Amino acid sequence: AMNTERRCVTGSGPAAGSPCMFPFTYSGKTYSTCTQWIFGGEDQGKLWCSTQTDMFGRHISGEGHYGFCQPQCGQKSTPFSGENDRKKSSKEDSIDNVVFLEELQVILDNPK
């Protein structure tokens, strides 16, 4: 079940007032927050999300199933957690990278 606190409702755009569907996949990338609009025009730099996805979680495009989000729904902000959670998660990311490098080394040392 989706955590209701995490719901972002679009404030503008074709599907204004609709809840974002997370995660959604667009152009081969999967997003769990609103993401920056990089397609030019007056909406350049706004945050957007899909409001309708198919059974595989892919954004259904061409039918206006998207909208623009409030800034606190984007990746750069931490609407669902405090500042400390953000620090913690970035530390975990770097630990993951170290583990990955160590695993890579093991793989390189033991070719099949």
C-alpha positions in Angstrom: 0.0 0.0 0.0 1.2 3.4 -0.9 2.2 5.6 2.1 -0.4 8.4 1.8 2.1 11.0 3.2 4.2 10.4 0.1 1.4 11.4 -2.3 2.1 14.3 -4.5 -0.8 15.9 -6.2 -0.2 17.9 -9.4 -0.8 21.6 -9.1 -0.9 22.5 -12.8 -0.5 20.9 -16.2 -2.9 18.8 -18.2 -3.8 16.5 -15.3 -3.8 19.2 -12.6 -5.3 18.0 -9.3 -4.4 14.3 -9.9 -2.1 12.3 -7.7 1.3 11.3 -9.1 1.8 7.7 -9.9 5.1 6.5 -8.3 7.2 4.9 -9.4 6.7 5.7 -13.0 9.0 4.8 -16.0 9.6 7.3 -18.8 12.1 6.9 -21.6 13.7 3.9 -19.9 14.2 5.7 -16.5 12.2 5.0 -13.4 11.3 7.9 -11.1 10.0 7.7 -7.5 9.7 11.4 -7.2 8.7 14.2 -9.5 11.4 14.9 -12.0 12.6 17.9 -13.9 10.9 18.9 -17.1 13.8 19.0 -19.6 11.7 19.2 -22.8 11.8 23.0 -23.2 9.1 25.5 -23.5 7.7 27.6 -20.7 7.7 24.5 -18.4 11.4 24.0 -18.6 12.8 23.3 -15.1 9.5 22.6 -13.5 8.9 19.3 -11.7 6.5 16.8 -13.3 5.1 13.4 -12.8 3.0 10.8 -14.5 -0.6 10.5 -13.4 -1.3 7.4 -15.3 0.9 4.3 -15.9 0.3 1.0 -17.6 0.5 -2.4 -15.9 4.3 -2.2 -16.1 4.5 1.2 -14.5 5.3 3.0 -17.7 4.0 6.5 -18.2 1.2 6.5 -20.7 2.2 9.3 -23.0 0.4 11.3 -25.6 -2.9 11.5 -23.6 -2.1 14.4 -21.2 -1.6 12.0 -18.2 0.9 14.2 -16.4 1.1 17.3 -14.4 3.5 19.6 -12.6 4.4 19.2 -9.0 5.0 21.4 -6.0 8.8 21.9 -5.3 8.7 19.7 -2.2 7.8 16.7 -4.3 11.1 16.7 -6.2 14.3 14.7 -5.8 16.3 17.6 -4.3 13.9 18.0 -1.4 13.1 15.7 1.5 9.4 15.9 1.9 9.1 12.5 3.5 11.9 12.6 5.9 14.2 15.0 7.8 17.5 16.4 6.9 19.2 13.6 8.8 17.5 10.9 6.7 18.9 12.5 3.6 22.5 12.5 5.1 22.0 8.9 6.2 20.9 7.8 2.8 23.8 9.4 1.0 26.2 7.7 3.4 24.5 4.4 2.6 24.9 5.1 -1.1 28.7 5.5 -0.7 28.8 2.3 1.3 27.0 0.5 -1.5 29.6 1.8 -3.9 32.4 0.5 -1.8 30.8 -2.9 -1.6 30.2 -2.9 -5.3 33.9 -2.1 -5.9 35.0 -4.9 -3.6 32.7 -7.3 -5.3 34.0 -6.2 -8.7 37.5 -6.8 -7.5 36.5 -10.4 -6.4 34.9 -10.9 -9.8 38.0 -9.7 -11.6 40.2 -11.9 -9.4 38.2 -15.0 -10.1 37.3 -15.1 -13.8 34.9 -17.9 -14.6 
